[in-house]
Amino acid sequence: MKKKIGRKFIFLFLILIFMLVVAILFIRIQVNKQENGKTLPLRDLAKKNNMLLGASVSSVPFYKDNLYRKMIKKEFNIITIENDLKFSSVHPSENQFNFNRSDKIIQFAKKNDIKVRGHTLVWDKHLPNWVTKNNYSNEELKLILRDHIKKVVGHYRGKIYAWDVVNEAFNEDGSLKNNFWLRHIGPEYIEFAYKWAHEADPNALLFYNDYNYAGINIKSTKIYNEVKRLKEKGVPIDGIGFQFHKTTEDKINFRSISENIKRFSESGFRVEFTEVDVKIQNINNNTLNNKIALRKQAKIYSNTLNVCLSNESCNAFVMWGVVDKYSWLPEDNKPLILNKNYQPKPAYFSIYKTLEKN
């Protein structure tokens, strides 16, 4: 009797060992697949969903960090040039245009079948002193803006698929900001900008880009009414860009965002999430709290992407940075889907699963 019990115990023990070995081997196979790139990268999953998924690219790490370039090439099918096409960077003096840094990024993108967004043509920030300090007449400033738009867009004709033409022109109450261009050209500067950009590249998609209007609120309603009015007037505005800089503690009404996308779509606008990141609030040395925060971050990323995937007119999702250590936010906020060592965070896997199940 004791021998039978002993044999049963040994048999069960061997089965448990066998199951444990199989489980370990399975995990190792999955890890190796991930490390060897045998699982689908995000860009391939995005393509299966007719989706563009990517990140903004900064020229500094692009040139100095080989892993940065490799990760862009592997994971993304769209990029936004983060700073090098802003006015002060690309047009630093009246008769000088600096296209060199952006040219190289665009060459890299073309070689690797990555679409490029241009950011941004008209904004009241990043204006060089030669524009703001030279006491030009209003008519001269109008010509300067026209020349800037036509030269920059024309230089990249056929190479940049979409432009953020006007950026952050509205206040939270929906009124136009009293910015440099409004003061010197008037509210029609917006209309002029789209017409000039369209003349320079008739095939480029032209977007309006702003923050705090992804859901339905006073600001988004005023913007909706204005861009709809301009579109009906014949102004070539093709799409709406939602900046989406959030924190893990934000309460986000995704139903409202979906309804907002729908109303823009019904009026003929494409919608893109153009600047997505999720800042971790109250970061500390408590491991459990940090794990909870990373899960919250992952949930916001997946919910936001899911809203986009659920609306046919929303077909691009661009994060504002590739990796935490090169984010515009402090590294401690861990706002992106890859950590400082380029390791995928829970947010990466939440995006992966969201794309995979659609």
Protein Blocks (a to p, Z undefined) as FASTA:
>chain_A
ZZmmmmmmmmmmmmmmmmmmmmmmmmmmmmmmmmnopaccfklmmmmnopacdddddfkl
mmmmmklmmmmmmmpccdcdfklmgfklmmmbfklccfklmmmmmmmmmmnopacddddf
bdcehiafklmmnopafklmmmmmmmmmmmmmmmmgokambdcfbgckbcfkopacdbfk
lmmnojklmmmmmmmmmmmommbccddddehilbgcfklmmmmmmmmmmmmnopacfbdc
ddddddfkbccdfklmmmmmmmmmmnopacddfbgcdddehiafbfklmmmmmmmmmmmm
mmmmmmmmmpmklccdcdebjbfklcfbdfklopafbdfkopacfklmmmmmmmmmZZ
